[in-house]
Amino acid sequence: MKLLFILICIATGSWAQVISIGQARKLKTGTIVTVTGNVTASKELGDLSFIQDRTGGIAIYSEIVATSVSRGDSIIVTGKLSKFNGLVEILTDSVRKIEGATRLIAPKDIDPKQAADHEGQLVRISSVLLKPPEHFFYPQRPGLMVKGLDTLDYWIDGDTNVPGYSIPATPVSITGVVGRFKDRCQLIPRAVEDLSGTGPPVLARTENVIAIVNWNLEFLGASSKKYGTEYGPPDETLQVANAGRLLNAIRPDIIALQEVSDDTAFKALVNMLPGYEGRCSSRYSYSLDPSGDFPPQKLCFVYKMSTVNLFRERVLFRKEYDELLPPGAFASGRLPYLLEADVTNNGVTKRIYFINIHGKSGVSPDDHARRTFDARLLKDTLDEYYKHRNVIILGDLNDDLDVSIAAGRESPYAPFVNDRNYVSISKELSDNGWHSTISYNDVIDHQVVSSTLAGSYVPGSALIVNPFGLIGRYGETTSDHLPVMSEFDLRIEVVTEAVATSPAVSVFPNPNAGEFHVICPGDFEYRVISLPGACLATGSGYNRVTSGLLRDHPPGIYTLLVTKDTETHVIRLIKQ
């Protein structure tokens, strides 16, 4: 102990009452303490560091400490004990290093149920399953690890390099410091090296198909200097550069953007994309309000000129909104924006109607009612005037397709989901536990297509684009939403059900109890699609095949796609 006091005197120039970390953790908040220990986490977790001695570990909240020390450094810290959301930490603005005492702390092997006894310490937990599997890690989000009957939360800090890496589907070991959020302990990995079995971020698209993206760009270009408040990322130039960088990496054919707030920023973005053009709607929330104290949230399209030939654009419900609809309709004037274009894929051209929407936000009963009204009006209009046309509805719906984000309520878009004339191709993302924003647990950015395009959709291609390996601190610099992408092969022709019931292709019995027979001359492939648009199974046959693919699925209406050569027959299947 005398040697320790001498070292502290040399390092600080004064005598200080040093206590162990274990003792410090037992004192009241507000107490000034001096502790010494070796660093187990520093700048990897932003302004939060952790140190440890033989009696325990503790968090240090200080930008100066985090940026001036490294793992293994032996340091002396004097500061005030505090608690932040239950986590015991020391607040300080100064740190002193003890030269020659560097020592990397080895993690202690524990089980999940022991985490509370090791708060602030570096530990390792082996043979755990991370939930949900096969997704990628999001920044600033908790997850769950499971080992037998025991569970423990983990937390992915946005300052680490972990976001974007895959979540393994098999048991792994995870190393990290034990933190806390209120009454729940959390294991916080410091870097991707603390996780076994994970893979790097993947950012790619399939060649020779049409890729379609929708992306809310969170007040693109809205500056606090102009509006007095920071609505989106603070560095607008960086936001535009990041958006261009991501879009150039995947090169979609059609991009539907929401929340474009500055025309100059939009033009700069389009200029970053060689071979693309862009255009924006003139109608947005409060676009008729002359005060202009809130940033526009424009709907815009960007498209690749080599595959997309614009025929016309149109703001839907312009006349109705001006003369008949209540002022709050379509988020107070954020009217659906239609782009009609001829899209070419491998020599095949189809006329497609893209409808970009940005639903009313919020979870109140009134918010839900307004979204429901808007969705019903849009669907009735499409059913009347766009029946049998190739329609893609895409954008920030501000609600989910499975159930509403308004607790206990049906999705406002249920009329689309439940109508066999539409296929909700992105609903499988909701069904599988994905989320399309940084902070919330739902998918609110979606794509719904008319059944005439069902055969052209590449099954399972709807996905959340993973930007984290390309863009650091994505949620703070670029957007709070993630892009949604799907792919289409226009070479696949869809034949109407009336034709498909001809002797050339037939299914019996229909209705059935889960087993059915498909008859088609020669070689053919088939897919079974649920009403929400998920591909349940695929198969192939020659002349005739017997399938029991619906045995394990509930009674209801399904779609059978039978493909022979480049022609696809669409047949309604009914399981009783």
TAFENTA-V155299 format. One record per run of one state. SS is the DSSP state (A for helix, B for strand, O for the rest). FROM is the first residue (numbers start at 1). TO is the last residue. If there is no record, write none. Layout:
ss:SS from:FROM to:TO
ss:SS from:FROM to:TO
This chain:
ss:O from:1 to:1
ss:A from:2 to:12
ss:O from:13 to:17
ss:B from:18 to:18
ss:O from:19 to:20
ss:A from:21 to:25
ss:O from:26 to:31
ss:B from:32 to:41
ss:O from:42 to:42
ss:A from:43 to:45
ss:O from:46 to:47
ss:B from:48 to:53
ss:O from:54 to:55
ss:B from:56 to:61
ss:O from:62 to:62
ss:A from:63 to:68
ss:O from:69 to:73
ss:B from:74 to:84
ss:O from:85 to:86
ss:B from:87 to:91
ss:O from:92 to:95
ss:B from:96 to:97
ss:O from:98 to:107
ss:B from:108 to:109
ss:O from:110 to:111
ss:A from:112 to:118
ss:O from:119 to:121
ss:B from:122 to:131
ss:O from:132 to:135
ss:B from:136 to:136
ss:O from:137 to:140
ss:B from:141 to:147
ss:O from:148 to:149
ss:B from:150 to:156
ss:O from:157 to:165
ss:B from:166 to:166
ss:O from:167 to:171
ss:B from:172 to:181
ss:O from:182 to:183
ss:B from:184 to:188
ss:O from:189 to:191
ss:A from:192 to:194
ss:B from:195 to:195
ss:O from:196 to:209
ss:B from:210 to:220
ss:O from:221 to:223
ss:A from:224 to:227
ss:O from:228 to:235
ss:A from:236 to:250
ss:O from:251 to:253
ss:B from:254 to:260
ss:O from:261 to:262
ss:A from:263 to:271
ss:O from:272 to:275
ss:B from:276 to:280
ss:O from:281 to:297
ss:B from:298 to:304
ss:O from:305 to:307
ss:B from:308 to:315
ss:O from:316 to:317
ss:A from:318 to:323
ss:O from:324 to:328
ss:A from:329 to:333
ss:O from:334 to:336
ss:B from:337 to:345
ss:O from:346 to:347
ss:B from:348 to:358
ss:O from:359 to:364
ss:A from:365 to:385
ss:O from:386 to:389
ss:B from:390 to:396
ss:O from:397 to:413
ss:A from:414 to:417
ss:O from:418 to:421
ss:B from:422 to:423
ss:O from:424 to:426
ss:A from:427 to:431
ss:O from:432 to:436
ss:B from:437 to:437
ss:O from:438 to:444
ss:B from:445 to:450
ss:A from:451 to:453
ss:O from:454 to:456
ss:B from:457 to:457
ss:O from:458 to:462
ss:B from:463 to:464
ss:O from:465 to:473
ss:A from:474 to:477
ss:O from:478 to:480
ss:B from:481 to:481
ss:O from:482 to:483
ss:B from:484 to:488
ss:O from:489 to:492
ss:B from:493 to:495
ss:O from:496 to:496
ss:A from:497 to:500
ss:O from:501 to:504
ss:B from:505 to:508
ss:O from:509 to:511
ss:B from:512 to:512
ss:O from:513 to:515
ss:B from:516 to:529
ss:O from:530 to:534
ss:B from:535 to:547
ss:O from:548 to:555
ss:B from:556 to:564
ss:O from:565 to:566
ss:B from:567 to:575
ss:O from:576 to:576
